Amino acid sequence: MSGPREIELKLEAGLHDMAALAEHPLLRTGEAQDTAVLSATYFDTADRDLAAAGLTLRVRRTPTGHVQTVKAAAAGAGLFDRPEWEWPVEGPEPDLAALAATPAAAILADAKGAGLHAVFATVVERTTRPVRYGESRISVTLDQGRVETPDGDVPLCEVELELVEGRAADLFGLAQALAETVPLRLGALSKSERAFALLDGTLRRPSKARAVRLEETATAGDAFLAIAQACLRHLRRNEDVFLHGRDPEALHQMRVALRRLRSAFTLFKAMLAGDATAQHLRAEIKRVSEPFGQARNIDVFLSETLPAEIARRPDEASLTALRETLEGERLRAYDVVLSILEAAEWRGLVLDLAAWIETGPWRAQGASAAPARDVAAAILERARRRIKKGGRHLDRLDADARHRVRIEAKKLRYGAEFFGSLYAGKKTAKRHKAFVAALSDLQDHLGALNDLATAHGIVSGLLVTQADGEALFAAGLTAADGDAGAGALLEAAAEAHEALIDVTPFWR
């Protein structure tokens, strides 16, 4: 049986880029390379019990025989550091006796389904090259092929940098060097995850953030790592969906992932204080992704604000002109977003971010060893205090002050989601649910007020682009109608703020 862990960095490339990558000077080291066609079949129960437990079981046919492998799921994107059990078997069917040394045995023993069956297969042409980079020995694998499922196939073009010996930082160093000449993206899915997503119809669908699961004994460093990995995975999944089909919800989820990540930087500010790269990355994320906000604002106006105005004034013909104008503006805004996502700067930033999350200096700092539960309580208490103070007399605050309260409410909401699993127990879970519900209510009202400000921003934008008179009139009319309801929204927001402050914090 091989070593118990697999540490590899997964990257994605276009089909036409794989040939260029194969000729890259860093990969033409003169050492022997191995090329083979590999086919693998993945097995699970009828109820997919292994997948639900975060495990995959495959039997791969190689030129020298069959190999059975059990792998655990990776937490984030890019770097897959996970348990792996592997051994030769006699044929193409799983050897159940050999599973005794893996977590799969217990899962299958408890499964209600009638045994294992083939779920999907992969066929790849694999070229493997040994590379020395930095202080490490790395196995570079170029995979071209496809995933085959009963519901259709999906192509595979992957680069895997597996750490044979040395430091994970060198995996990222090599990836960044390769990415200078070949457009590589951080991998978001394993082969099995890609196949299951194809089977359940979610491969090209936007996805929301997964819940972060933290052990009660987790350190602050453990917590930040899990949170940052989850945010990065959330970002990359939706980036791929948006690149594939310009889905508005995918753009929204990308922005949510970036906001959550930037909030994590802020919430863990004290722990990251000694790492100069942290604030640089946070600032770069904000700078590079700034145009995403404009595109999203137009989406919200077209999908929410304008339909409500049309319902109020069904006979107002100018609203049709406004919709047509803004649909053109959205196309241009989306073009800007796509140009960012397709640029080397963006791909490099995501790689830099992943490298820092996994191997940055912050991981060696003493503050990261503090108990996560203690750190979380202090973080959440400070965030709540800022909202309590900043939101006093909310209905009398100006728009900028309300916006600051809204931002703080988002940070507290993300913090409550990040740390919720640290506070187990029936009573605590009930308090957590009540707290998040009150916080969500405040966010909804502040968000509605923000939509009014966005409507005015749309009017200003149309003035700059010199839109026709009908569209400008309709935009102004929509903004004015929205303002007419601002008083009631302000009163409701102030009441929601008071209600939140009255709710017992779940972390105390």
Steps between C-alpha positions, in 0.01 A plus 500: 500500500628851416538798733184618676488851350499656159616863462444639153419831338231470235491747210274531198602586145340525159551216255712712267720608794597146601736458205676827583527391862657170399778698329558736792872524590432425865342168402762396247759398755654212309375250756292205383132565448218250504195510270206264528128474439322438830138402555335500840159402632357667810272303730241592760175370648162575348455774760855634443596443861872532429457833324284627786782412740755684286665186360560360154582144400646423161670216317742618233632288215864576425744342253629280785173399667215629716534739793230571758494841670297660777528878536348754735353825369711815498382799702580783261615560146836451335702328769362153570657382824302193594520143625554239231516119519621311195593140417504258204197273444440200278239642263259783414266443796561640850669279757274547802735321736773752425273785611526393865790739560303799366201707621302358207455170683290652778294704253418196291422290807232752601369561147144395422562464127565161346875509453724693265441577137682698231392865495723657235834455328795708383733451207813713478825514313748573777853628464706509818827684539726519807610856573730652758387847603628700794565256783252242376448204274171534314314261272336704223204327336326619184157340459285525187184296470142488616261403776237254378164481676155361410388864465774601259871572487712798595858569383801503732808717454690503827847560631588339832812590692550230763747550781734202514741655745543852634274799564149580383619856432707367210186360336365854484834638391509263205135571416561874499806455278303287253208745505724783379492353149199263503154610623434273797213526747488365851314169494160507667386138474650155514410256221244330722344829609472604136325173417255518791422864413424391144275221627300719737478790255704753700817514290393814312275635773592778747561377853470660841766489768538171683469497876837517676542210743747561783602255768444615857875465556592710195757776532460848356733395219289192428189717486645761266642232271164321473315828442743628238504166318120495491488855362756418231310189395172697491668761279654256253187289460295804404776653291492191278121522470512869406774443244292224345170686467497852654254390768394803714467287813855368449624860493306569820648194669851601391448835672365325810809276508731801470310695767513203735872465441569870556284484813711208624811714454337772709361270769842335545686830473676457835628154409620613157662822623854366467454383140557786254358300208156478658396862458661520157290207378185641656555832325577332168183290518295815553678695225492237229139394563354853531321483160310190617292732718383716211388195303318363804327835568355496149388139553316593819335800338383293201384200702349669807471879493370543145238218513360656819478838326329346195246341736438842656471677163397240240407767244828692515657433157833660588578211734540276195760739361680493835505120502641485147767758584606320815512163325757654268688643799497158663655338192782754512545453874515123454762545228713686754457222757595237243808697393611503865441128548687417181800717586830364629479745791183337633625143458827595668320671787291188568816286496678745731203496734488120509875484563476746787201323657680166496863598564508863615701624802180545701486124554819506707403794721421440865156660487376228268537242778239664726175305551258587221203513737665771712612699196155469339325631812728806508454562125122470515476718812697780335291480183175512697628797700576693180148439368342593831690829516490587131131419459365717782213715368534320169204685349682832550833398347612624160548257211875458555457418869223250420725342239771450762248328729397279208860398437551422870179296500633295209826434682314389811271278290798336333670462835191333647497260204874434516505421872156347555626141511727583796195549718336160525207403717126529459462823698793671329380393155160653575663826608718497190194459277317787672803727480559435131129552425503841673820594320354390166193717561720804557702421189184472290381846599842658458533323165169647383627846594821430313296410192357853509852642495585263215203633301641850528837364389331352193357844416845657534652229281243561227581872505865415443421266210256757355205264488188613311246722671239230552739273684626787716146605587406144595813458712428822687137403548602159638746657742241754617235234554748300702585802715131539584520180702832580668339624822326171568820307420701716738251443779501125438881492493520685831258252657702208359816649650339522844371144468848373415656669801233341722583146380737306726833441321553129445873512583462621860 
